[in-house]
């Protein structure tokens, strides 16, 4: 790779790209930390993409019809920050670049959604960007089908590295995108043949082009440093109805002593070598210095988008009031006005009828109410539709042929589903929910963590939430999953006990705009425990008194979901012995811990012995059992301490001692 | 598919296969639960594989040189149970088949390792079997390179379904196996075009043959009901030096009314339809009835293996005493005698020198001691070798060209690495360890759960275990991961505070034979806290008194790993105010909870206020903070309540308030 030839062939392009390279070098050197090599390798591609193709308006970073860009190889964050700065995003000041990776800056080590305008998703954990992009592309297709291409017509672009493509989740994404023929999705593969450990051939010899082609992608191969070739490939990608992968041969850390080496992947901070690279680039400027004509060219790219935005605005305003209002509502994540009343009506009906039903089935009943009035929901399942009860009668299936469908058969791809739902949620205008078995939250966990970190209000419909699923056995029975999910910041776990609580849980999940929600639902039938209707959403407080002690209150039983009935049955046993028992239903420990202290004390007053019951491990309950600062409390737990087993559900509850009798015995023991 | 033609073409084969089909039908009907369709679809393949190719000895189920068989589509467990019964595995009685999916049976809903002889790994969570198989095949190659093909020469066979191949982890496995040219691995793809939601084309249109070929696999396509074609394909697979995928066109629930439908995937229990299927098979026998000549033919297949086993035994006995002894030792998972002394010596040196060093670096120092004396270790990393410090000087790299290497570049494939390590551990004769960042345990979690469930002593070297990793930011900073891992049954989390504790942690991990271990290691340098040498492994007790109060003991500080130094510094502050403080180092909460009550009380006596410090979420500490049954305790926690941030590590500890001063202030507040 002769830098001089590259410079000579396209001098303006070269300098535009060199601005990215040198900003990355300077910022990483200033932070003494970060990744210089990827921005240096992909600068030419970025320059062509932003320069000629990407639809964006730096003055209006959240314009709904902008193209989306996802930096799947997020460690190369300085590339994106550099471009945001160069094109004139207000938040991307030069000072922010100088504060790269520092406390309180908008420029963290990896691009973080919500930290700076122009970052459409958080990346860093490899493979997530490409997997999330599928959701962005689905959202665009879905909204275009609903509102027309005058107001919805944008593309999704992804930069991805070897690491992204080695991660399994990329296969789920590739297969799903290919199957759904998401033609407006383009992935640039930074094919630099280098990973952290050394050359990629230490660990991989996959023919990536053949692999993408096997899933129905349009595939091209280009010199990633030839702007004309890149431009032509982008044009071809746009013209093809399939999703496109452009295999870009690049040189990591181009022009630096560390070019084409694993060292080039990391922080290139040696001052002399840095200077030598700049000289090779013909870049005679100081740190963070951008010559005016380069800055002007970059700002011109941004101006192109401003014009497109203006034209779009006219088309948007030409929409009918109803369409425009609906678009504004769904982009603002406001639930439709009719929703609350419908859910209240369902709650009343459920309380009145008192049917015994699995909460996964309750969830379906709620969805049958929600989906017809809330057209922005987009459901799905990782091939467990009939078990998760996620498909309602009016949705239709979203497919290559039917973009109006609102249900996605994600295939056996829990991780890809979760990541795609992140993309759908972040895109805006849609409320994704998707189902699998609770146990397989393990498969989806990296993407679920990103939901929480990005404050993306994805709804996870996780059925078969305990040993109560029975014969499928320990591989399918969650034991530690509730604990593991509750440990995650900014995620609400709701484990409703019956249809009324399930309706309340859905109402909360749909009202949430900054947190993902996990609905933990039973496979097995559960009796109705909320038989007295109230319009108030009791689940919102996380825990509440479901049944008061008949005489003197000597014990408090706490439980969630399918174990609330166990608590009620234990209460009956104990009350017969004149032991007064309060039963507290705890659909969400997190929401309860967010209530004020007065409420928490009212629900869990000091004095009575406490027993919590949940068919899972104990850890999340300790705070509630033992008092937050260790006040005197006699307490114990009825639950699981090991993996489950394969047998009918009722046998398992009996064998693992999660029964009314065992609970009552625990209370008797604590009362001495 | 005309059943009559199949019957007529190969009558003996047909009846052998029908035995599998009818046993599956009968057992599922008896359990009223399970999956009939897969065994009915893959019975012909199983019959050819066990009948002519698989090397196995029912009388000696753990014979080390047997072929391994992994049922990746584990829901079809009845296929495997049927074959184990038919070939004469003692534990696979007819009664066990009748007790399919019942409490206490050896025949759970999915094949569970350790429940019944002949199940080489637990499957059920899709994709795990194929991913685990890579480890089995690696183990075979590695041991063959060391001990020669006279005593190590076996194959690994996998049945996998559409679900397995849709799961992302399958891509990690396929790419790794292809790259490593694991030629003795063969995967039969049950290409029946049906998943739970319906036809596979609802969610997938991947050309699986092209996909495998893209990763260097030998690929064939056969009629999965033609025994001659299957046999020929197996022969071709054996002859090819690449791993082989045989795309088998099959009919799910062959011969049943539900054939070729999603319904056929599940439990086919309708008595009339079941009878009709048996009639179509020409199977005129009652439930669970196998005609003698069929049983004899199947037992003959087992006898073939017995002969092979006998021949192997002679070769094994012809080994030198040293080689035989070594093989026996490593298959018995006994650490070498020299190990303990070497680790003690390292501990003494570390205590004497008192170097400030990151525990990931300490881990490397320990590995430099372990690997030369313990030749059965096989290390690796998911492309973070230099960060995880997992490669020591003497290992060499395991590759297609060098089977003697003991270090695997797993690529950016945390999940595939964990699953492969399960396979290596279950194969026997090797002790796998592998590294990635603690945060990416999320990617590996489904396979880590199987390590715990299967009691496979895999060692997870998880570095960068907190916000202490600094600038990479929240996507890379574990916050909830320690809690999530500690919630998992049968998994030991060890978070050592310095080099001495790291050496003790490794000693425990290597002595463990029924539990996986997670070593949580710091990126950042840590001061030595264990400066007085003792031969005793203090980490084994989970928690111990590291520093006693100078005067009256008024507070107990508990901490793990990098926060032990914070506790010691807080103690210094408080002692200066004449507040006596005990510091308890807690490398493992799980191991501490396993100690007897007397010990636990000795370490954490009632009375003093308690503060725990860990750069993670609080939940796992509540038991220790608050007392197990809620005895009077004033306690609080210094740690994380939300995600981390991108900044230098020392800034983060300060900003998140995980400091000696904040801890001391907490103690002062509790003391009032």
HADDOCK unambig.tbl for C-alpha pairs under 7 A between the chains (distance, minus, plus):
assign (segid A and resid 101 and name CA) (segid B and resid 471 and name CA) 5.44 0.50 0.50
assign (segid A and resid 101 and name CA) (segid B and resid 646 and name CA) 5.42 0.50 0.50
assign (segid A and resid 101 and name CA) (segid B and resid 647 and name CA) 5.29 0.50 0.50
assign (segid A and resid 102 and name CA) (segid B and resid 646 and name CA) 6.23 0.50 0.50
assign (segid A and resid 102 and name CA) (segid B and resid 647 and name CA) 4.39 0.50 0.50
assign (segid A and resid 102 and name CA) (segid B and resid 648 and name CA) 6.84 0.50 0.50
assign (segid A and resid 103 and name CA) (segid B and resid 646 and name CA) 6.18 0.50 0.50
assign (segid A and resid 103 and name CA) (segid B and resid 647 and name CA) 4.71 0.50 0.50
assign (segid A and resid 108 and name CA) (segid B and resid 473 and name CA) 6.52 0.50 0.50
assign (segid A and resid 108 and name CA) (segid B and resid 646 and name CA) 5.09 0.50 0.50
assign (segid A and resid 109 and name CA) (segid B and resid 471 and name CA) 5.64 0.50 0.50
assign (segid A and resid 109 and name CA) (segid B and resid 472 and name CA) 4.69 0.50 0.50
assign (segid A and resid 109 and name CA) (segid B and resid 473 and name CA) 5.75 0.50 0.50
assign (segid A and resid 109 and name CA) (segid B and resid 646 and name CA) 5.86 0.50 0.50
assign (segid A and resid 110 and name CA) (segid B and resid 472 and name CA) 6.43 0.50 0.50
assign (segid A and resid 110 and name CA) (segid B and resid 473 and name CA) 6.75 0.50 0.50
assign (segid A and resid 124 and name CA) (segid B and resid 475 and name CA) 6.23 0.50 0.50
assign (segid A and resid 125 and name CA) (segid B and resid 475 and name CA) 6.44 0.50 0.50
assign (segid A and resid 163 and name CA) (segid B and resid 412 and name CA) 5.42 0.50 0.50
assign (segid A and resid 166 and name CA) (segid B and resid 172 and name CA) 6.45 0.50 0.50
assign (segid A and resid 166 and name CA) (segid B and resid 412 and name CA) 5.59 0.50 0.50
assign (segid A and resid 166 and name CA) (segid B and resid 413 and name CA) 6.23 0.50 0.50
assign (segid A and resid 167 and name CA) (segid B and resid 172 and name CA) 6.60 0.50 0.50
assign (segid A and resid 167 and name CA) (segid B and resid 412 and name CA) 5.96 0.50 0.50
assign (segid A and resid 167 and name CA) (segid B and resid 413 and name CA) 5.35 0.50 0.50
assign (segid A and resid 168 and name CA) (segid B and resid 168 and name CA) 3.78 0.50 0.50
assign (segid A and resid 168 and name CA) (segid B and resid 169 and name CA) 4.87 0.50 0.50
assign (segid A and resid 168 and name CA) (segid B and resid 171 and name CA) 5.47 0.50 0.50
assign (segid A and resid 168 and name CA) (segid B and resid 172 and name CA) 5.42 0.50 0.50
assign (segid A and resid 169 and name CA) (segid B and resid 168 and name CA) 4.87 0.50 0.50
assign (segid A and resid 171 and name CA) (segid B and resid 168 and name CA) 5.47 0.50 0.50
assign (segid A and resid 171 and name CA) (segid B and resid 171 and name CA) 6.43 0.50 0.50
assign (segid A and resid 172 and name CA) (segid B and resid 166 and name CA) 6.45 0.50 0.50
assign (segid A and resid 172 and name CA) (segid B and resid 167 and name CA) 6.59 0.50 0.50
assign (segid A and resid 172 and name CA) (segid B and resid 168 and name CA) 5.41 0.50 0.50
assign (segid A and resid 175 and name CA) (segid B and resid 204 and name CA) 6.51 0.50 0.50
assign (segid A and resid 175 and name CA) (segid B and resid 206 and name CA) 6.21 0.50 0.50
assign (segid A and resid 176 and name CA) (segid B and resid 203 and name CA) 6.90 0.50 0.50
assign (segid A and resid 176 and name CA) (segid B and resid 204 and name CA) 6.63 0.50 0.50
assign (segid A and resid 179 and name CA) (segid B and resid 203 and name CA) 6.72 0.50 0.50
assign (segid A and resid 179 and name CA) (segid B and resid 204 and name CA) 5.53 0.50 0.50
assign (segid A and resid 179 and name CA) (segid B and resid 205 and name CA) 5.41 0.50 0.50
assign (segid A and resid 196 and name CA) (segid B and resid 383 and name CA) 5.91 0.50 0.50
assign (segid A and resid 196 and name CA) (segid B and resid 384 and name CA) 6.37 0.50 0.50
assign (segid A and resid 197 and name CA) (segid B and resid 383 and name CA) 5.26 0.50 0.50
assign (segid A and resid 197 and name CA) (segid B and resid 384 and name CA) 6.32 0.50 0.50
assign (segid A and resid 197 and name CA) (segid B and resid 385 and name CA) 6.11 0.50 0.50
assign (segid A and resid 202 and name CA) (segid B and resid 409 and name CA) 6.39 0.50 0.50
assign (segid A and resid 203 and name CA) (segid B and resid 176 and name CA) 6.90 0.50 0.50
assign (segid A and resid 203 and name CA) (segid B and resid 179 and name CA) 6.71 0.50 0.50
assign (segid A and resid 203 and name CA) (segid B and resid 409 and name CA) 5.50 0.50 0.50
assign (segid A and resid 203 and name CA) (segid B and resid 410 and name CA) 5.95 0.50 0.50
assign (segid A and resid 203 and name CA) (segid B and resid 411 and name CA) 4.94 0.50 0.50
assign (segid A and resid 204 and name CA) (segid B and resid 175 and name CA) 6.50 0.50 0.50
assign (segid A and resid 204 and name CA) (segid B and resid 176 and name CA) 6.63 0.50 0.50
assign (segid A and resid 204 and name CA) (segid B and resid 179 and name CA) 5.52 0.50 0.50
assign (segid A and resid 204 and name CA) (segid B and resid 411 and name CA) 7.00 0.50 0.50
assign (segid A and resid 205 and name CA) (segid B and resid 179 and name CA) 5.42 0.50 0.50
assign (segid A and resid 205 and name CA) (segid B and resid 215 and name CA) 6.39 0.50 0.50
assign (segid A and resid 206 and name CA) (segid B and resid 175 and name CA) 6.21 0.50 0.50
assign (segid A and resid 206 and name CA) (segid B and resid 214 and name CA) 5.63 0.50 0.50
assign (segid A and resid 206 and name CA) (segid B and resid 215 and name CA) 4.32 0.50 0.50
assign (segid A and resid 206 and name CA) (segid B and resid 216 and name CA) 6.99 0.50 0.50
assign (segid A and resid 207 and name CA) (segid B and resid 214 and name CA) 4.97 0.50 0.50
assign (segid A and resid 207 and name CA) (segid B and resid 215 and name CA) 6.27 0.50 0.50
assign (segid A and resid 210 and name CA) (segid B and resid 214 and name CA) 5.57 0.50 0.50
assign (segid A and resid 211 and name CA) (segid B and resid 211 and name CA) 5.15 0.50 0.50
assign (segid A and resid 211 and name CA) (segid B and resid 214 and name CA) 5.60 0.50 0.50
assign (segid A and resid 214 and name CA) (segid B and resid 206 and name CA) 5.63 0.50 0.50
assign (segid A and resid 214 and name CA) (segid B and resid 207 and name CA) 4.99 0.50 0.50
assign (segid A and resid 214 and name CA) (segid B and resid 210 and name CA) 5.57 0.50 0.50
assign (segid A and resid 214 and name CA) (segid B and resid 211 and name CA) 5.61 0.50 0.50
assign (segid A and resid 215 and name CA) (segid B and resid 205 and name CA) 6.40 0.50 0.50
assign (segid A and resid 215 and name CA) (segid B and resid 206 and name CA) 4.32 0.50 0.50
assign (segid A and resid 215 and name CA) (segid B and resid 207 and name CA) 6.28 0.50 0.50
assign (segid A and resid 216 and name CA) (segid B and resid 206 and name CA) 6.97 0.50 0.50
assign (segid A and resid 383 and name CA) (segid B and resid 196 and name CA) 5.91 0.50 0.50
assign (segid A and resid 383 and name CA) (segid B and resid 197 and name CA) 5.27 0.50 0.50
assign (segid A and resid 384 and name CA) (segid B and resid 196 and name CA) 6.38 0.50 0.50
assign (segid A and resid 384 and name CA) (segid B and resid 197 and name CA) 6.32 0.50 0.50
assign (segid A and resid 385 and name CA) (segid B and resid 197 and name CA) 6.11 0.50 0.50
assign (segid A and resid 409 and name CA) (segid B and resid 202 and name CA) 6.38 0.50 0.50
assign (segid A and resid 409 and name CA) (segid B and resid 203 and name CA) 5.49 0.50 0.50
assign (segid A and resid 410 and name CA) (segid B and resid 203 and name CA) 5.96 0.50 0.50
assign (segid A and resid 411 and name CA) (segid B and resid 166 and name CA) 7.00 0.50 0.50
assign (segid A and resid 411 and name CA) (segid B and resid 203 and name CA) 4.93 0.50 0.50
assign (segid A and resid 411 and name CA) (segid B and resid 204 and name CA) 6.97 0.50 0.50
assign (segid A and resid 412 and name CA) (segid B and resid 163 and name CA) 5.40 0.50 0.50
assign (segid A and resid 412 and name CA) (segid B and resid 166 and name CA) 5.58 0.50 0.50
assign (segid A and resid 412 and name CA) (segid B and resid 167 and name CA) 5.95 0.50 0.50
assign (segid A and resid 413 and name CA) (segid B and resid 166 and name CA) 6.23 0.50 0.50
assign (segid A and resid 413 and name CA) (segid B and resid 167 and name CA) 5.35 0.50 0.50
assign (segid A and resid 442 and name CA) (segid B and resid 445 and name CA) 5.73 0.50 0.50
assign (segid A and resid 442 and name CA) (segid B and resid 446 and name CA) 5.41 0.50 0.50
assign (segid A and resid 443 and name CA) (segid B and resid 446 and name CA) 5.90 0.50 0.50
assign (segid A and resid 445 and name CA) (segid B and resid 442 and name CA) 5.73 0.50 0.50
assign (segid A and resid 446 and name CA) (segid B and resid 442 and name CA) 5.42 0.50 0.50
assign (segid A and resid 446 and name CA) (segid B and resid 443 and name CA) 5.93 0.50 0.50
assign (segid A and resid 471 and name CA) (segid B and resid 101 and name CA) 5.45 0.50 0.50
assign (segid A and resid 471 and name CA) (segid B and resid 109 and name CA) 5.65 0.50 0.50
assign (segid A and resid 472 and name CA) (segid B and resid 109 and name CA) 4.69 0.50 0.50
assign (segid A and resid 472 and name CA) (segid B and resid 110 and name CA) 6.43 0.50 0.50
assign (segid A and resid 473 and name CA) (segid B and resid 108 and name CA) 6.53 0.50 0.50
assign (segid A and resid 473 and name CA) (segid B and resid 109 and name CA) 5.76 0.50 0.50
assign (segid A and resid 473 and name CA) (segid B and resid 110 and name CA) 6.75 0.50 0.50
assign (segid A and resid 475 and name CA) (segid B and resid 124 and name CA) 6.23 0.50 0.50
assign (segid A and resid 475 and name CA) (segid B and resid 125 and name CA) 6.44 0.50 0.50
assign (segid A and resid 480 and name CA) (segid B and resid 487 and name CA) 5.36 0.50 0.50
assign (segid A and resid 480 and name CA) (segid B and resid 488 and name CA) 5.42 0.50 0.50
assign (segid A and resid 483 and name CA) (segid B and resid 484 and name CA) 6.78 0.50 0.50
assign (segid A and resid 483 and name CA) (segid B and resid 487 and name CA) 6.42 0.50 0.50
assign (segid A and resid 484 and name CA) (segid B and resid 483 and name CA) 6.78 0.50 0.50
assign (segid A and resid 484 and name CA) (segid B and resid 484 and name CA) 4.23 0.50 0.50
assign (segid A and resid 484 and name CA) (segid B and resid 487 and name CA) 6.61 0.50 0.50
assign (segid A and resid 487 and name CA) (segid B and resid 480 and name CA) 5.34 0.50 0.50
assign (segid A and resid 487 and name CA) (segid B and resid 483 and name CA) 6.41 0.50 0.50
assign (segid A and resid 487 and name CA) (segid B and resid 484 and name CA) 6.59 0.50 0.50
assign (segid A and resid 487 and name CA) (segid B and resid 617 and name CA) 6.83 0.50 0.50
assign (segid A and resid 488 and name CA) (segid B and resid 480 and name CA) 5.41 0.50 0.50
assign (segid A and resid 489 and name CA) (segid B and resid 641 and name CA) 6.88 0.50 0.50
assign (segid A and resid 489 and name CA) (segid B and resid 642 and name CA) 5.24 0.50 0.50
assign (segid A and resid 489 and name CA) (segid B and resid 643 and name CA) 6.50 0.50 0.50
assign (segid A and resid 617 and name CA) (segid B and resid 487 and name CA) 6.83 0.50 0.50
assign (segid A and resid 619 and name CA) (segid B and resid 619 and name CA) 5.91 0.50 0.50
assign (segid A and resid 619 and name CA) (segid B and resid 620 and name CA) 5.93 0.50 0.50
assign (segid A and resid 620 and name CA) (segid B and resid 619 and name CA) 5.92 0.50 0.50
assign (segid A and resid 622 and name CA) (segid B and resid 622 and name CA) 5.88 0.50 0.50
assign (segid A and resid 622 and name CA) (segid B and resid 623 and name CA) 6.53 0.50 0.50
assign (segid A and resid 623 and name CA) (segid B and resid 622 and name CA) 6.51 0.50 0.50
assign (segid A and resid 626 and name CA) (segid B and resid 626 and name CA) 6.28 0.50 0.50
assign (segid A and resid 626 and name CA) (segid B and resid 630 and name CA) 5.01 0.50 0.50
assign (segid A and resid 629 and name CA) (segid B and resid 634 and name CA) 5.59 0.50 0.50
assign (segid A and resid 629 and name CA) (segid B and resid 635 and name CA) 5.39 0.50 0.50
assign (segid A and resid 629 and name CA) (segid B and resid 636 and name CA) 6.41 0.50 0.50
assign (segid A and resid 630 and name CA) (segid B and resid 626 and name CA) 5.01 0.50 0.50
assign (segid A and resid 630 and name CA) (segid B and resid 630 and name CA) 6.73 0.50 0.50
assign (segid A and resid 630 and name CA) (segid B and resid 632 and name CA) 6.03 0.50 0.50
assign (segid A and resid 630 and name CA) (segid B and resid 633 and name CA) 4.75 0.50 0.50
assign (segid A and resid 630 and name CA) (segid B and resid 634 and name CA) 5.23 0.50 0.50
assign (segid A and resid 630 and name CA) (segid B and resid 635 and name CA) 6.14 0.50 0.50
assign (segid A and resid 631 and name CA) (segid B and resid 632 and name CA) 5.71 0.50 0.50
assign (segid A and resid 631 and name CA) (segid B and resid 633 and name CA) 6.50 0.50 0.50
assign (segid A and resid 632 and name CA) (segid B and resid 630 and name CA) 6.02 0.50 0.50
assign (segid A and resid 632 and name CA) (segid B and resid 631 and name CA) 5.71 0.50 0.50
assign (segid A and resid 632 and name CA) (segid B and resid 632 and name CA) 4.84 0.50 0.50
assign (segid A and resid 633 and name CA) (segid B and resid 630 and name CA) 4.77 0.50 0.50
assign (segid A and resid 633 and name CA) (segid B and resid 631 and name CA) 6.49 0.50 0.50
assign (segid A and resid 634 and name CA) (segid B and resid 629 and name CA) 5.62 0.50 0.50
assign (segid A and resid 634 and name CA) (segid B and resid 630 and name CA) 5.28 0.50 0.50
assign (segid A and resid 635 and name CA) (segid B and resid 629 and name CA) 5.42 0.50 0.50
assign (segid A and resid 635 and name CA) (segid B and resid 630 and name CA) 6.19 0.50 0.50
assign (segid A and resid 636 and name CA) (segid B and resid 629 and name CA) 6.41 0.50 0.50
assign (segid A and resid 641 and name CA) (segid B and resid 489 and name CA) 6.89 0.50 0.50
assign (segid A and resid 642 and name CA) (segid B and resid 489 and name CA) 5.24 0.50 0.50
assign (segid A and resid 643 and name CA) (segid B and resid 489 and name CA) 6.50 0.50 0.50
assign (segid A and resid 646 and name CA) (segid B and resid 101 and name CA) 5.44 0.50 0.50
assign (segid A and resid 646 and name CA) (segid B and resid 102 and name CA) 6.23 0.50 0.50
assign (segid A and resid 646 and name CA) (segid B and resid 103 and name CA) 6.17 0.50 0.50
assign (segid A and resid 646 and name CA) (segid B and resid 108 and name CA) 5.10 0.50 0.50
assign (segid A and resid 646 and name CA) (segid B and resid 109 and name CA) 5.88 0.50 0.50
assign (segid A and resid 647 and name CA) (segid B and resid 101 and name CA) 5.31 0.50 0.50
assign (segid A and resid 647 and name CA) (segid B and resid 102 and name CA) 4.39 0.50 0.50
assign (segid A and resid 647 and name CA) (segid B and resid 103 and name CA) 4.69 0.50 0.50
assign (segid A and resid 648 and name CA) (segid B and resid 102 and name CA) 6.84 0.50 0.50
